[in-house]
Amino acid sequence: MTTTPTTTLITGATKGLGLAAATQLAAAGHTVYVTGRDLDRARAVATAIGGHPLQLDVTSDDSVAAAAQVLRGQTDRLDVLINNAGITTATPPADVTAGDLERVYATNVFGAVRVMQAFLPLLRASADPLVVNVSSTLGMVRRTADPAAFEHDFPTPAYTSSKAALNMLTSQFAAVLPDLRVIAVSPGFAATDLNGHRGTDTPEEGVRAVVEAVTGEIVVPTGAFADITGVINW
């Protein structure tokens, strides 16, 4: 476990897994930037948990650039970026359109890249920079294609393919950014808005793997994928 508190920014931190991660890390003494599209909501959450609010819409170049500028005025480094913001679509699987994919990818894939690139200078100012991409085992083809696997029973083409893309981006950016540790972490099946609260874990339980990857309780080398059990095969 790391003994040095980090400065951590979490996207989509006003509810669900992002809120649970922000709450746990702030309680453990980390400096946590709570981001959200709604600044008032981010402020309310930050006040409640002892964090710092930051307006950030991962789908907007202007919003992300403005957030990076604000953060540069408050800190000289960013130790951890948690790309947590994620959405899905309510469109029935067989009816998913290119537009559905564009909307989901705008947050789950392009948003993660946009945020990482904007905060890269602050990350590089850290002695041990870490980017955690919150992914899913639903992005693993070998599991979604296996009738015996849990993931097989959740056909969501836009969401699953977005997480498969995020997994590949994690591997690729880890390879080309050797001065950063870039990892993907699959949380537990937590009951959140994303899945209509059908999850079997609470958000606090589900986010445990993400938090432990930050604190070092789960050791994840760059370019790797992990869940609560540790590193898993892509």
N, C-alpha and C positions, 0 to 999 in steps of 0.2 A: 504494500500500500504506500502511496506517495505521502510524505510527511509535509510537503510544501503546498500550501493552498494555491490554487490556480486562479487566474482571471479567465473566466469562461463565458462565452456568448452562446445562447441557445435560440435557434429560430423556432417559431411556433410555440412559444413558452407560456402562453396564457391559459392553456387547458391541456387535458390529457397527459400523454407521456412527457411532453415538454415541461409542463407545470410540475409534474412529479419529480423530474430530474432537477429542475431549478430549485425546488423546495429542499430536496435532500442535499444537494451540493452546498446551498447557502447555509443550511443547518450545520454542515461539517466545516464551515469556516472559509469556503471558497467565495471569491468575488464573482457574482453571477449577474450577467446582463440579460434581463428578461425582454425579449423582443416580441412584437406583435404588430399586426396591421393597424390596430386601434391603440393609439398611445394612451388614452385614458384607462383602458383595460390593463395595458402593460404596467402603468403606474400603480394601479390598485393591487395587482399581483406582487409587484416589486415591494411595495410598502408592507404587504402582509408577510412576505418571506424574508425581508431584509436584503433584497437585491436592488438592481439599478434598471430603470425602464429605458427602452430604446424603441422608437418606431421603426419598423422594418417590414416591407412587403417584398418577399423574395422574388416576386414576378416582375418587379419594377427596377430598371437600371437606376433611375433617379433616386428612388427610395433607398436602395442598397448603398449607392454612393454617398448619399446624405448621412446615412447611419454610420458608415465608415469614417466620415469626416467628424461627426460628433464624438465617436469613440476615440479618435486620435487626440481630441481635445481633453479627454478624461484619463487616458492611460497611455503609457509608452510601449505597451506590448499586449498581445492576446495569446494566452497559453493554449486554450482549447476552444475550438469551434465545433459545436454540435449541430449538424444539419438535420434538424428534426421535423421541420415543417413538411406536412404531407397531406394529400387529399386523395379521394377516389371518386368514382362516378356512380350515380344511381341507375344508369342505363343498364337494362338487362344484358347479360354477357353476349348473347347472340346478336344483339342490336348495336353494339358498340361501334361508333363511327370514328373517322379520323379526327373530327372535332373533339370528341371525348378524349382521345389520346393527347391531343394538343393541350387541352386544359389541364389534364393530370400531369403531363410531362413538364408543363410550365412551372409547376411548383416542385414536383418530386425530383426532377432531373436538372432542368435548366436553372432552377432556383438555387439548387445546391452548388452548381458550378459558379453561378453569378456571385453568390455570397463568398465562396472560398477565394475567388480571384480578387474581390474587392478588399478582403481583409488580409490578403497574403502579406503585405508589408508589415502589418502588426504581428502576424503569426511568426514571421521570420525574425522579429525582434525578441522572441522568446527563446530561452535556453533549451526548451524541450517542447516544440510546438506539436499539437495533435489536432487532427481533423477527424471527427467521428461522424460518419454518414449513417443515420438510422435507417437501416434497410429492413429486409424481411426474408425469411426462408421461403416465402411465396415467390421470391425472385429466383429460386433454384429450379431449373428445368428438370433435373433428375428427381426432384420431389413432386413437383406439380404433375409430372407425367406418370408417376407411380400410383396405381390404384390403392395400394396399401398405405400410402402416406397421408397424413393429416392434410397436407397442402393440396392434395388432389381434389378435395371436396369444396374448394373455394375458387371457382373459376371467375376471375375478374381481369380480363385481358389488359385493360388500361393500367390498372394498379400493378399487377404482377410483372408486366413487361417493363414498367417504369423502375421497379426495384431491381430487375435483371440489368437494366441499363446502369443504374446507380452502382451496382456491384462491379460492373466492368470499368466504370469510371474510377472507382476506388482503386482498383488494381492498376489502371493506367497512370493515374496521377501519382500513385505511390512510386511508380517506376521513374517518372520524369521529374519528380520533386523530392530528391533524396534528402533535402534538408528539413523535410516535414515527415511526420508519421501520419499516414492517411489510412484509416481503417473503416470497415463496415461492421455494424453491430445489429443483430436481430434481437429485438426485445421479446418479451413473452406475449402471449395472446391476451392482451389486456382489454378490458371493457372500456371503450372510448367512443366518441362520436363517429370516428372513422368506420367502425364496424357495427354501428347501431347498438353499442353496449352489449354485444353478444360474447365478448371475451370472457375467459374463465379466470383471469387474474385481475386484480385491481391495478390501476395505473402505477401505484407505488411498487407493487410486485413486478409488474411487467418491465419497468424501466431499470430494474436492478442491474442488468448486464451493461447498460449504457453507463450508469454511474460507476460501476466497478471497473470498467475500461478506463474511465477518467482517473480514478483513484489508484489504479494499478493492482487492484485485487484480482482482476483478470489481466494477464499479460498478453497483449495482442501486438505482434510485430507489424510493421508497415506493410500494406498490401494484403492484409489478411482479413478474414471474415470470422466473427465470433458470436456466440450466444452465451447464456449464463454458464454453460459447461466449459467454456473456453473456445479455442480456435476450432472451427469446423471446416470441412471440405466444401469448397464452392459447389 
